[in-house]
Amino acid sequence: MDRTEFGRLLREARQRSLLTLQSLAEASGVSVRAISDMERGHSLPRRATLSELMDALDLGEDQRRRFVEASVRRPGEQAARVPRQLPPGLAVFRGREEALARVHRLTAQGTGQGGRVVVSAIGGMAGVGKTTLAVHWAHQVADRFPDGQLYVNLRGFEDSGRPLDPAEALGGFLTALGVPEGDVPRGTAERGALFRQRTKSRRLIVLLDNARDEEQVGPLFPAGTGCLTLITSRNQLAGLAADGAQLVGLDVWTREEALTALAARIGEERCGAEPKAAARLVELCGFLPLAVAIVAAQLSATPQVPLRLAVRELRETGPLLDALSAGATRSDVRAVFSWSYRALPPETAAFFRHLALHPGPSVSAQAAASLAGTGMPESRRHLRHLTSANLLSRDADNRHVLHDLVRAYGVELVEREKDDRLAAQARLLDYLRHNAHAANGFLGRTQSGTAGPPADGVVEVALGTREEALDWFRTEEPTVASALRSMDDPGLLRFRMTLTQDWVSYYSVTGRWSDEIETKRIALDAAMQLDEPAAIVRNSADLARALAETGQTEEADRQVESMLGRMDLLGPADRASAERSVGWVRGRQKRYADALHHARTALEIQRTLGDDRAMAREMNAVGWYLALLGRYEETVALCQEAIPLLRRDGNLRIEAAAWDTMGYARQRLGDLDGATADYQESLRIYGEAFDGYNQAEVLDHLATAQQERGDHTAARRSWLRAADLLSAVHSPKAARMRANAEALGGPGTATGPV
């Protein structure tokens, strides 16, 4: 028997089964090209491939015996050299089920259709396990590629900064394929041509590891359409996608994957004995495979050390990256990151260092540009470069994310390069302050003073609508919270003191009282350190309002007393604002006479200042407290005077409040139709201002009017809608609204606005 005999048997069996080359390839998982080569006598199958073909052809026992006999090479027949260059697979490989399922689908599609499969982005950040996955995958599918496996480390990001020349890689491949060293050409082009000739009729796996860019891997593709080419790189190599390459991105492990991998390395019993400590260990590693492997190696060398002690040591070690080092360059997180960093252009490297100073979990392009003091075009270019280098990733909101360990490495570089850390942080805080001040203009907040021009290098965000303003607030809210907690340099005290003043409207609109309390405590502490009475009173006022809103009466009283004790130190405008805030707190405490006194004082000051906008706002406050004291006619008159002024100035939230106040007074006067109309108008305007929290307050009032009219169905619907709005901002008042609705009975829940 010979190759020709096997080819004849295979072709006849395929034709009897009424199968085309394509359909047999799909049924067996063997490529069209490989089957064609066998039928023409150019090659013989490996044992695993032979079994797949015989199963797909549904051969009987006699036919199987003949196939097996025909596939055996004759004594003395020279077999082609089959390279086996794959590194050994990781014995403790765990997880990556989703990624493996995807790459196996790619392999099946490519080999089934006889096409070349290229996967260029088993890509991701340093230490994420790209090579480990690629090698594991290649070992799993090796039996489908009987002519062997070629492997080369292209050293795209090594310490030397000198990636492997493609000619050198081709020389190694040609030698592995049986070309005598003396016959290997010198030039890259000539070597590439010979490599393509030698791989034209072969089914090989070619693993190009740690590639720098598309130019480096271009000459290294085999010619055989039955070959599988795998590429790993920290860069995305997006240019290959245009040529049909499949891109498979790799992220850090999930918590479960990291714990499974740790257990595989140090023993399940050891992890099971201290599950909380094990979970904390992988969390400290940022779920980065390389970091987990390094820590596991250290733990394996000290089996007597409890995991809880390892957690404490890791947490207390100076720089975390020092703890995550196993001594050798290839198992040192800092060294691995440095390879990617050194490949960056100088301007992008500086941008990366500044980016590492961002305190939040993710960063917008505008915040990144402000940190680095660059324009938006340059910022976006640097962000694209860093994302391509996998030093950055993107989250579901298209914001940029630095892995914790990458961030730690970047901060070290800031210190090493002596970058101006304080100036970068000041620019970020000024970005948050300046743009929040501008965004407040769309939320109906009366602004005191002007924001002034931003510092050099600070990005001004173009905002044109209330929706855009709210979107900006939502985007940067985590940054504000993180910045206030972490940026504690004395040189930033003034920013910490003033920043949250421009975020009050957003907190109020969204009912984020607990967040406001936390940030206002920080701002008040900074104002105290700077000993500035006006700033102390402003921050005390906002803190007192939030405390009163959440029922923390005693602490709210302490803040009010602090404010009243500093009134003589304030100018007229600041004193009017403080009086208004004291009145608001007293109103929440049901001390309506005191509230009316302070609101009237604020109104009188504003009249002397001639500020119509502020006067209209104070009229509404006075009218509300008059209504709470039963003086309804005075309330209606004041609101009717204030509403045209508020409408003229576009003060939506206060205009909505004035309609609510007037509705409340008319309801008490027995004018239920007028009250209902006023409440509906208030709801409409609060809706325009995207103020769901205050909409809920108005719905509560509307429900009482509807109940009073005997329309329990409408009242129930209003209270349920209020409960939904309050639940969305985690307000405890939601339970009371829902209880009111349930007390009325009736089916269903609210499904839309009233």
N, C-alpha and C positions, 0 to 999 in steps of 0.2 A: 504494500500500500504506500501511497505518497500523497503529497498535498493535492495533486490533481484528482486523485480518487476521492479524497474527502470532499473536495469542492463539487464533484459531480453528484455525490450522494446528497449533499446539502441542497443543491439546486433542484434535484428531482423531488426530494421530500417537500420542499417549499412549494413547488408547482402542484404536486398532488394535493396539498392542503389548500390550494387556491389562495396563497398568500403572496403579496407583493413584497419586495425588499422593505418598503416602508412599514407595512403591517407586521412583518416578522420582527422588525426592529422594535416596534412599539410593544409587541407581545413579549419579547424576550429581554428588553432593556439593553440589547447589543446594538451598536450603531449601524446604520445603513452601510457606511463605508467599510466597516469591519466585516460585515456579512459578504459584501461584494468582493472584498479581497480574498476571503476564504473560498468563495465559489469559483474564483478565477485561479485558485491554486497559489496565491501569493503568500498565504499565511495559514497556520494551524491554530485552533483555539486552545486556550488554557482550560483546565478541568472545570473550573466554575463556569466559564463561558459556555463550554460544551453542554453542561447540564441545563443551563438556561435555554439554549437552542433546542435541545431534545424535548424539554418540557413544553416549550411553545409550539413545537411541531406535533406534540402528542404521539410520540413514536412508541411502537410496541417493543417487546423485549428483543426480538431478533434484529430489528432495525437499530435499536440502541447498541447492541453488541457490535454491529458492523460500523456504526459511527465511532465508537470508542477505538476499535482496531484501526480505522482509517486515520484517526487523529494522532496516532503514535508515530513519532519520527523514526526513520530507518536508522539502524546502527551506522555510525560514522557520519551521519548527516550533521553539518555544522549549523548549530542554532545561532541566531543573531544574539549579540550581547544584550542582556536585559539589565539596565541600570536599576539599582535599588538605593536611591540617595536620600529618601525621606528620613528625617530625624526620628528617633523613637517617639511614639505617642506617650502622652502623660498618663501614667497608670492611675492617678487619682483625678482624672478628668471628670468633672461633674457639671450639671446644669446645661445651659444653652440649648434647651430642647427646641425653643421657637426658632433660633437661628439655624440649628441643624436641620430642622424640618424644611426650612426655606431653601437652604443650599442643596439638600438632597432633591428637592423638586427641580431645582435648576439643573442638577446633574442628569436627572432622568429625562428632562425635556431635551437637553442638548444631545445626550447619547442616543436618545430614541429617534431623533431626527437627523442624526449624522452631522450635526453642526458643532462648531467649536464653541465651548462655553468659557467665557472669561468672567471671573469675579474679581473686580478691582478693589472693592472696598469691603473686604474683610478689613474694614478700616475703623479707626477710633483713636482715642487718646492713648498716650503712652501708658503701658502697663495694663491695658484692658484685656489682653489675652488673644490678640489677633493671630499670632503665630500658632499658639496652642490650638485654637479652633481649626485653623487651616490644616495643620498636621493631623489632627484627629479626624477631620473630614476626609483627607486624602487617604489615610489608612483604611477608613471604612469603605471606600469605593475603589480601592486599588485593584480588586479582582475584576473590575469592569475594564481595566486598562492593562492588558496582558503584556504590553511591551515595556513596562517599567515606569519608574518615577524619577524625575530630575528635580533637584533642589539647589537653590543658591541663595545665600544671604547677600543682598545687594548693598548692605551697609549704608542705607540712605541717610541715616541720622546718627552715625557713630561719632565718638569723641573726636576722631581725627578730622572730621568735616570733609572727608574725601570719599564720596560714594564709590562703589565698585564700578570699574569701567565695563560697559557691556561686552567689549571684546574679550576681557578676561573671563567673564561669565560664559560666553560662547565657547571659549577654549575648553573649559571644564566640561561643558555639555558634550562637545564633540568627542573628547577623550572617553567619556562615560559611554558613549554610543559606539565605541569600537574603532574610532579613527585613530591611527597611530600618531603619536605626538609629532613626528617629523612631517606628517601630511596635513597638519592643521595650519591653515593660512594665517598670515600676520594681520591683515586689516580687518576692521569690524565688518565692513560690507561683504568681504569674501567669506569670512567665518559665518556671517548670517545666511549667506546663500547656501553654503554647504550644510548648515544646520537645517534649513528648510528642506533641502533635498533629502537628508537622512531621516527626517520626521514625516515626510509626505505620506507614506503608507503605514505609519505606525499609530498605535493608540497608546498615548502616553499621558501621564500627569506631569505637568511642569509647575512647580511651586516657586514663585518669585517673591521672596520674603524681604520685607523692610525696604520697599522701593521708595526712591526719592520723588520721581516725577514720571510723566508719560514718556519723555525722551529716553529715560534710562531703560524702560521696559520694552519700548517699541521694537528693537531688533531681536528680542528674545522670544517672540511668539513662534510656536511650532507651526508647520504647514499642514499637518494632518488634521482633517476635519473631525476626526474621532478623538482628538486630544482635549484634555481639560487643563486649562491654564488658570492657576490660582495666584492672586497677587495680594499681598498685605502691604499696607502703607498707613502712616499717620496722616498723610494727605489724602484727600478724597479722590484724586485722579479723575475728576469729573469729565475731562476731555475724552477718556476712553468710553464713556457712556454713549457718546455720539457714534461710536463705531460698533455699538451693540453690546458693550460690556455690561454685565449685571453688577449692581452696586449693593453690597450688604453691609450696612452700618452696624457697629457693635458698641453697646453702652456698658456701663459698669454692671456688676451682678445685681440681682434683686437680693433682698435680705435673706430670703430662703436659700437662694443659690449660694450666697456667701457662707451661710451657716453649714450647708451641706458640704461645701468644699473644705471648710475648716475642720469639720468632723472627719472627713476622709483623710486628712493629713495628720491630725493629732489623736484621732480615735473618737468614736461615737460615745463611748462611756465617759470619757473626760469631759466632752461637751455636755452630755446629758446630766452629769453631776452638778454642773454650774451653768444652767441655760441662760440666766440673765447676764452673767459675765461673758459668756460666749457671744451673745447678741451685742453686748457693748463693744467687744473687741472688733467685730466686723464693722460696726458702725464707726468706730474710731479710724478704721482703715478706709472709710468712705466707700465700702463695698468694691474697692478696686482690686481686681484679681492679683496683681503683682504685690500690692501691699498685704493682702491676706496671706499670700504665699510666704512672704518674708516673715511676718509675725508667726505663722505656723512653723516655719523652720526654726525660729528661735524657741518656740514652745516645745518642739520635738526634742531639742537639745537639752531641755530642762524639764523632764517629765514630772519631777517632784514639785514644781512650782504651781500653786493653785491659780486658776484663771483670774480670780478676782485680784490677785497680786499683780498679775501681768497687766490687767486693766489699769490699776493704780499707777504702775510704773510708766505705762505708755502715756497716761494722762499727765503725769508729772514731769516727764522728760521734756527738756527745754523746747527746742523746735521739734515738732512732731516728725519732720522728715529725718531728724537724727535717729529717732527710735526706729523708723522704718528703713533701716539700712542693714544689710547682712554682710557688709564688708566688700564684697566683690562688685565691680562696676555693673554687671548685668543684673544684679539683684539689689540695686540701690535706686530708690524711687527718685531721689534728687538727680542722680546721674542720668537716669533714663529721660527725665523731663528736660535736662539740659541739652540733650541731643536735638530735640525739637526746637528749643529756644535758640540755639546757636545758628540754626538754619534760617532764622528770620532776618529780613532787612533791618538795619538799625532803627529806622523810624517805627516800624511795626513792633520791634522788641521794646522800645520805650513805651509805646502805646500799651503793650501787654503788661508792663510793670505797673503802669498807672491803673489799668483795669483791675489788677489784683487788689487795689485799695478799696474797691467798691464793697460796702459792708453787707449788701443784701444777697438773697439767694439767686437773683437774676438781675440783669442790667439792660436797660434800654439803650438804643444807639445814641440818644441825646444825652443821657447821663454819662455814658462812656466818653463821648466827645468832650463833655464839660470836665470830667476828671482829668483827661489828658490835655485839655486846652487846645483841641484841634477843631477845625471846621467839620461840618457834617460829611462832605464828600470824602475827606481824608479818613474820617472815623469809619464810614461804611467800607472803605477799601481795606482798612486794617482789620475790621471785624471779619470781612470775607476771607482775608488771608489767614487769620487765626482759626477760623472755622474750618478752612480747608486743611490746616495743619493739625486739626483735632485737639487744639489747646482750648477750644471753645465748642460748646454744643448749643442747640436751641431747644427751648421748651415749647409746650403746646401753644403758648401765646406769642411765639416767635421772638421771645426775648433771649438774650445770650446768657449762657450758664457756664461758670467756671467750676470745675470739680474742686472740692475743698483742698485736696492735696496740691493741685495745680495752683490754687490761690496762695497756699502757704509758700510754695516755691517762688511765686511772683513777688510776694512781700519780702522774702529774703533778698531777692534781686534789688528791690527798691533800696534796702539798706546798703547793699554792696555797692550799688551804683551811685549812692548818695543823691537820689532824686528828692525833690522838694515835696515831701509827703504832706506837710501842713498846707501848702498852697493848693495841692490837688484836692484835698478834703474840703478846703474852704470853697473852691469852685463848685464842688458837688452840692454843698449845702446852699450856696447862693443860687444854683440852678433850681433847687427844690423850693427855695423861698420866693425867688423872683417869678417863676412861672405859676406857683400857687396863688400869688397875689393877683396875677393877671386872670387866672381861671376863676377867682372869686367874683369877678365882675359879671360872670354868666350865671352865678348861683343866687343873685339877689341880695348879696351881702353889701352893706354900706361899709366902704373901706375908709380907714382912717389914714390920712397921709398918702404918700406915693411910695412905690417900691424903689424908685431911683433906678438908674441904669445898672445892668448886670456887670459883674466884673469881667475883665478881659478873658476870653476863652470860654465864657459861659453861654450855652445855647439857649436862645429864646424860641420856645415852641409856638408855632402858629396855631392859635385857637380861634375858631369862628362861631361855635355854637355851644349851647349848654351840654349837649351830648359829648362833644369833643373835650370840654373841660372836665366832665365827670370821668371820661375814659382816661384822661391824663392823671387825674387824682388816683383812680384805681390802679393804674400802672405803677405809679411811684410810691404808693402807700407803704409797701413793704420796705422800700429803701429808706423812707423817713423813719420808720420805727427802728430799723437796724442802725441807722446813722446816729440817732439820738442815744441809743444804748452803748454804742461802741466808740464813737468819736469824742473822747473825753479830754483831749488836749486843752490846756488852759487858753491857748490861742484861739480856740473855737467857741469860747463861752458866749460871745455875743450872738453867734449864729444859733446856738442851742436855745438862747433866750427868746429870739424873735421868730424862729422858724415856724413853730406850731401856731403862732398867732394867725398865720395865713392859711392854716388848715382847719380852722374852727368851723367854717361853713360846711366843708365836706363831712366832718364828723357829725354835725347837726343834721344835715340832710339825710345821712345814712343811719342815724341813730347809734353811732359808734361811741357810746359814752365811756365804756371801759377803756377803749383805746385812747380817748381824749384824756381821761384821768391819768393814765400812765405817762403819756407824753407831756402833759401839763406839769406834772410833778418835776420832771426833768427841767423843763423850761423855767419853772419857778425857782428851783435851786440855783440855776445859772443867774437869774435876776438878783437873787439874794447875794450871791457872791460878788456881783458887780455893783450892788447897792444902788440900784436905780429905781426910785419910787414908782414912776409911771409904769415901768415894765413889771414890777412886782404886783401892782394893782391889776394890770391887764391879765396877767397869768393867774392871779388869785381869783379874778372874776370868772374866767373860763373854767377853772377847776371847781369853784363853788357851784356853778351852774350844772356841771356834769355830776357832781356829788349829790346835789339836790334832786336831780332827775332820777338818780338811782337809789334815792331814799337814804343816803348817808348824811343825815341831818346834822349830827353833832360836828362832824368835820367841816361840813358846809358852813356852819355858824362860825367856826374858827377862822375860816377864810374871809367871811364877811367882816368880822371884827378887825382882821388885819387890814382890810381895805378901808374901813371907816377910820381907822387910826392914821391913815396916810392921806386922807382927802385934802388936808390943808397944803400938802406938798405938790398937788397936781394943778395943771393949767385947766382952764374952763372946759375944753373939749374932752380931756381925759376924765375930768370929774363928772361930766354929764354921762359919759359911757359907764363909769363906775356906778353912778347912782342907778342907771338903768339896770345893770347887772344885779345890784343888791335888790332892787324891786322884783326882778325875775325870780331870784332865790326865795324871797319872802312869799311871793305868790305860790310857788311850788310847795311851800310849807304851810299854805292856807292862812298866812298872816296878811290878810288882804288890805287892811288899813295901812299897815307898814309898807306894803308893796305900792299902794296908791301914793303914799307920801313920797317915796323915792322916785317913782315914775314922773310925778308932777315936778319934782325938783329938776329932773333931767330935762323935761320939756321946757321949763322956764329958762334953763341955761341955754338950750338950743335956740329959743326965741331971741335971746340977747345976742347970740352969735349970728342970727339971720340965716341959719342953715335949713332951708325948706325941706330937703330930703330927710334930714335927721328929725326935724319937727314932725313930719308926717309919720315917721316910725314911732316916735314917742306918743303921738296922739292915739295910735292903736293900742299901745301899752296902757295908757291911762284909761282908755275906753274899756279895755278888758277888765281892769281891776274895779272900775265903776260898776260893770255888769255883775261881777262876783259879789259886790256889795249891794246889789239890788237896784242900782240907779240906771235903769235900762234906757230911758229916753235920752239921757246925757250920752250914753254909749253910742246910740244910733247916730246922734248928731255929730259926734266927734269922728266916727268912721266915715260918714258921708262927706265930711270935710277932708279927711285924709286920703281917701281912695283916689280921687283925681290926681292928687300930687304924686302918689305912689305909682299910678299908671303912667304919668308923664315921665317919670324917672326910670321906668322899667324895673322897679323893685318888686319882682314877682312874689317872692316868699312873703314879704310884709304885706303886699296887697292881698294875697291869699289869706293871710292871718286876719286882716281887717274884715274881709267878707265873712270869715268864720265868727269873728267877734260880733259883728252886726247880726248874723243869723242867730247866735246864742241869745242876744238881747231880744230880738223879735220873737223868738220862741217863748221867752218868759213873759212877753207882753201878750201872748196868745195868738200872734200872727204866724200860724204854722205854715201857710203857703209861702209867705215872704221868707220865713226862716229856711224852709226847704230850698227855695231858689238861691238864697245866699250861700248855703252849704254846698250846693251843686257848683256854683261859680267858684267857690274856694277850692273844691276838689279839682276842678278843671285847671285852675292856675297852678296849684301845687303839682299837678301832673306835668305841666309844661316845665316846671322847675325840677322835675325828677326827684321830688321830695316825698318818698313813700312813707316816711315816719310821720310827718305831719298830716299826710292824707289820712292815715289811720286815726289820728286825733279827730279830724273832721268827720270821718265816718262814724265814730263813736257818738258825736253830737247829732249827726243826721239820723242815726238809728233811734235815738231817744225821741226825736221829732216824729219819725215814722211810727214808732210804737204808740206815741201819744195820739196819733191820728187813727190808730187801730189797724194799721197795715203791718201786721206781725211778720208776714213773709218778707217784705222789703227790709224791715228792721233786722231780721235774722240774717238776710243776705249782706247787709252793711256790716254787721258785727263780724261775720265770718271773713269778709274781705279785709276788714281791719286786722283780724287775727293773722291772716296770711301775710299781710304787709309787715306786721310786727315780728312774726316768726322769721321772716327773711333777714331781719337784722338782730335776731336772737334777743328780742326784748321780752322781759318777764311779763309785760302787760298783755302779751298775746293770750295768755291763759284766761285773764279776766274777760277779754273780748269773746273768746270762744264760750266761756261759761255763760255770758249774757245771751249768746245765740242759742245755746242748748236749753236755756231756761224757757225760751219761747216755743221749743219743740219744732216739729216739721222736718221734712226729708231733705237730704242732700247737703251739699256745701257750695259755697260760692265758687264760680268758675271764671269770673271776669269782673272788671271794675263796675261799680254802680253808676 
